[in-house]
Protein backbone atom coordinates (compact mmCIF):
# COMPACT_ATOMS: atom_id res chain seq x y z
CA UNK A 1 0.00 0.00 0.00
CA UNK A 2 1.16 3.45 -0.77
CA UNK A 3 0.40 6.44 1.41
CA UNK A 4 -0.47 9.86 -0.02
CA UNK A 5 0.48 12.96 1.93
CA UNK A 6 -1.33 16.20 1.32
CA UNK A 7 0.11 19.49 2.51
CA UNK A 8 -2.09 22.55 2.82
CA UNK A 9 -0.54 25.98 2.99
CA UNK A 10 -2.58 28.85 4.33
CA UNK A 11 -1.58 32.38 3.44
CA UNK A 12 -3.02 35.30 5.31
CA UNK A 13 -2.75 38.89 4.28
CA UNK A 14 -3.45 41.95 6.31
CA UNK A 15 -4.10 45.46 5.16
CA UNK A 16 -2.22 48.24 6.85
CA UNK A 17 -3.74 51.65 7.36
CA UNK A 18 -2.03 54.93 8.01
CA UNK A 19 -3.20 54.77 11.61
CA UNK A 20 -1.37 51.49 12.44
CA UNK A 21 1.56 53.36 13.99
CA UNK A 22 -0.51 54.39 17.07
CA UNK A 23 0.57 58.04 16.91
CA UNK A 24 -3.00 59.39 16.51
CA UNK A 25 -2.39 60.52 12.94
CA UNK A 26 -5.75 60.69 11.16
CA UNK A 27 -6.04 58.47 8.15
CA UNK A 28 -7.28 59.64 4.75
CA UNK A 29 -10.88 58.64 5.41
CA UNK A 30 -11.00 60.57 8.70
CA UNK A 31 -9.47 63.66 7.06
CA UNK A 32 -11.98 63.54 4.20
CA UNK A 33 -14.89 63.20 6.64
CA UNK A 34 -13.55 66.14 8.64
CA UNK A 35 -13.25 68.30 5.52
CA UNK A 36 -16.81 67.41 4.44
CA UNK A 37 -18.13 68.34 7.90
CA UNK A 38 -16.32 71.69 7.62
CA UNK A 39 -17.85 72.51 4.22
CA UNK A 40 -21.33 71.43 5.36
CA UNK A 41 -21.04 73.63 8.43
CA UNK A 42 -19.81 76.62 6.42
CA UNK A 43 -22.58 76.55 3.81
CA UNK A 44 -24.91 79.52 4.08
CA UNK A 45 -22.51 81.48 6.27
CA UNK A 46 -20.84 84.74 5.32
CA UNK A 47 -17.14 84.22 4.60
CA UNK A 48 -14.21 86.54 4.13
CA UNK A 49 -11.85 85.38 1.39
CA UNK A 50 -8.25 86.53 1.47
CA UNK A 51 -6.95 86.46 -2.10
CA UNK A 52 -3.62 87.09 -3.80
CA UNK A 53 -2.34 90.68 -4.16
CA UNK A 54 -3.68 91.58 -0.71
CA UNK A 55 -7.33 91.52 -1.83
CA UNK A 56 -10.13 90.71 0.59
CA UNK A 57 -13.72 89.98 -0.46
CA UNK A 58 -16.82 88.95 1.48
CA UNK A 59 -19.91 86.98 0.52
CA UNK A 60 -22.20 84.09 1.37
CA UNK A 61 -20.82 80.59 0.72
CA UNK A 62 -23.45 78.64 -1.24
CA UNK A 63 -21.61 75.54 -2.49
CA UNK A 64 -18.28 73.95 -3.38
CA UNK A 65 -17.74 71.46 -6.19
CA UNK A 66 -16.74 67.84 -5.58
CA UNK A 67 -13.10 68.42 -6.51
CA UNK A 68 -12.95 71.49 -4.24
CA UNK A 69 -11.83 73.68 -7.14
CA UNK A 70 -14.63 76.29 -7.15
CA UNK A 71 -16.66 78.08 -4.50
CA UNK A 72 -20.13 79.28 -5.43
CA UNK A 73 -20.75 82.58 -3.69
CA UNK A 74 -23.70 84.94 -3.46
CA UNK A 75 -23.63 88.65 -2.59
CA UNK A 76 -19.85 88.71 -3.18
CA UNK A 77 -18.64 92.18 -2.26
CA UNK A 78 -15.37 93.14 -3.97
CA UNK A 79 -13.55 96.48 -4.01
CA UNK A 80 -15.13 97.23 -7.42
CA UNK A 81 -18.53 95.55 -7.56
CA UNK A 82 -21.18 93.55 -5.72
CA UNK A 83 -21.77 90.26 -7.56
CA UNK A 84 -25.17 88.69 -6.86
CA UNK A 85 -23.91 85.17 -7.82
CA UNK A 86 -20.42 84.08 -8.87
CA UNK A 87 -17.81 81.31 -8.84
CA UNK A 88 -14.43 81.78 -7.19
CA UNK A 89 -11.47 79.54 -8.00
CA UNK A 90 -10.12 77.93 -4.84
CA UNK A 91 -6.59 78.32 -6.23
CA UNK A 92 -7.08 82.11 -5.91
CA UNK A 93 -7.95 81.84 -2.21
CA UNK A 94 -5.14 82.06 0.33
CA UNK A 95 -7.43 81.68 3.34
CA UNK A 96 -11.05 82.06 4.32
CA UNK A 97 -12.81 83.09 7.49
CA UNK A 98 -16.24 81.67 8.26
CA UNK A 99 -18.37 84.19 10.13
CA UNK A 100 -21.53 83.65 12.16
CA UNK A 101 -24.72 84.08 10.15
CA UNK A 102 -25.66 87.18 12.17
CA UNK A 103 -22.77 89.21 10.68
CA UNK A 104 -24.10 89.04 7.11
CA UNK A 105 -23.73 92.40 5.44
CA UNK A 106 -21.38 93.83 8.08
CA UNK A 107 -17.82 94.62 7.09
CA UNK A 108 -14.88 93.71 9.26
C-alpha positions as CSV (number, residue, x, y, z in Angstrom):
1,X,0.0,0.0,0.0
2,X,1.2,3.5,-0.8
3,X,0.4,6.4,1.4
4,X,-0.5,9.9,0.0
5,X,0.5,13.0,1.9
6,X,-1.3,16.2,1.3
7,X,0.1,19.5,2.5
8,X,-2.1,22.5,2.8
9,X,-0.5,26.0,3.0
10,X,-2.6,28.9,4.3
11,X,-1.6,32.4,3.4
12,X,-3.0,35.3,5.3
13,X,-2.8,38.9,4.3
14,X,-3.5,41.9,6.3
15,X,-4.1,45.5,5.2
16,X,-2.2,48.2,6.8
17,X,-3.7,51.6,7.4
18,X,-2.0,54.9,8.0
19,X,-3.2,54.8,11.6
20,X,-1.4,51.5,12.4
21,X,1.6,53.4,14.0
22,X,-0.5,54.4,17.1
23,X,0.6,58.0,16.9
24,X,-3.0,59.4,16.5
25,X,-2.4,60.5,12.9
26,X,-5.7,60.7,11.2
27,X,-6.0,58.5,8.2
28,X,-7.3,59.6,4.8
29,X,-10.9,58.6,5.4
30,X,-11.0,60.6,8.7
31,X,-9.5,63.7,7.1
32,X,-12.0,63.5,4.2
33,X,-14.9,63.2,6.6
34,X,-13.6,66.1,8.6
35,X,-13.3,68.3,5.5
36,X,-16.8,67.4,4.4
37,X,-18.1,68.3,7.9
38,X,-16.3,71.7,7.6
39,X,-17.8,72.5,4.2
40,X,-21.3,71.4,5.4
41,X,-21.0,73.6,8.4
42,X,-19.8,76.6,6.4
43,X,-22.6,76.5,3.8
44,X,-24.9,79.5,4.1
45,X,-22.5,81.5,6.3
46,X,-20.8,84.7,5.3
47,X,-17.1,84.2,4.6
48,X,-14.2,86.5,4.1
49,X,-11.8,85.4,1.4
50,X,-8.2,86.5,1.5
51,X,-6.9,86.5,-2.1
52,X,-3.6,87.1,-3.8
53,X,-2.3,90.7,-4.2
54,X,-3.7,91.6,-0.7
55,X,-7.3,91.5,-1.8
56,X,-10.1,90.7,0.6
57,X,-13.7,90.0,-0.5
58,X,-16.8,89.0,1.5
59,X,-19.9,87.0,0.5
60,X,-22.2,84.1,1.4
61,X,-20.8,80.6,0.7
62,X,-23.5,78.6,-1.2
63,X,-21.6,75.5,-2.5
64,X,-18.3,73.9,-3.4
65,X,-17.7,71.5,-6.2
66,X,-16.7,67.8,-5.6
67,X,-13.1,68.4,-6.5
68,X,-12.9,71.5,-4.2
69,X,-11.8,73.7,-7.1
70,X,-14.6,76.3,-7.2
71,X,-16.7,78.1,-4.5
72,X,-20.1,79.3,-5.4
73,X,-20.8,82.6,-3.7
74,X,-23.7,84.9,-3.5
75,X,-23.6,88.6,-2.6
76,X,-19.8,88.7,-3.2
77,X,-18.6,92.2,-2.3
78,X,-15.4,93.1,-4.0
79,X,-13.5,96.5,-4.0
80,X,-15.1,97.2,-7.4
81,X,-18.5,95.6,-7.6
82,X,-21.2,93.6,-5.7
83,X,-21.8,90.3,-7.6
84,X,-25.2,88.7,-6.9
85,X,-23.9,85.2,-7.8
86,X,-20.4,84.1,-8.9
87,X,-17.8,81.3,-8.8
88,X,-14.4,81.8,-7.2
89,X,-11.5,79.5,-8.0
90,X,-10.1,77.9,-4.8
91,X,-6.6,78.3,-6.2
92,X,-7.1,82.1,-5.9
93,X,-7.9,81.8,-2.2
94,X,-5.1,82.1,0.3
95,X,-7.4,81.7,3.3
96,X,-11.1,82.1,4.3
97,X,-12.8,83.1,7.5
98,X,-16.2,81.7,8.3
99,X,-18.4,84.2,10.1
100,X,-21.5,83.6,12.2
101,X,-24.7,84.1,10.1
102,X,-25.7,87.2,12.2
103,X,-22.8,89.2,10.7
104,X,-24.1,89.0,7.1
105,X,-23.7,92.4,5.4
106,X,-21.4,93.8,8.1
107,X,-17.8,94.6,7.1
108,X,-14.9,93.7,9.3
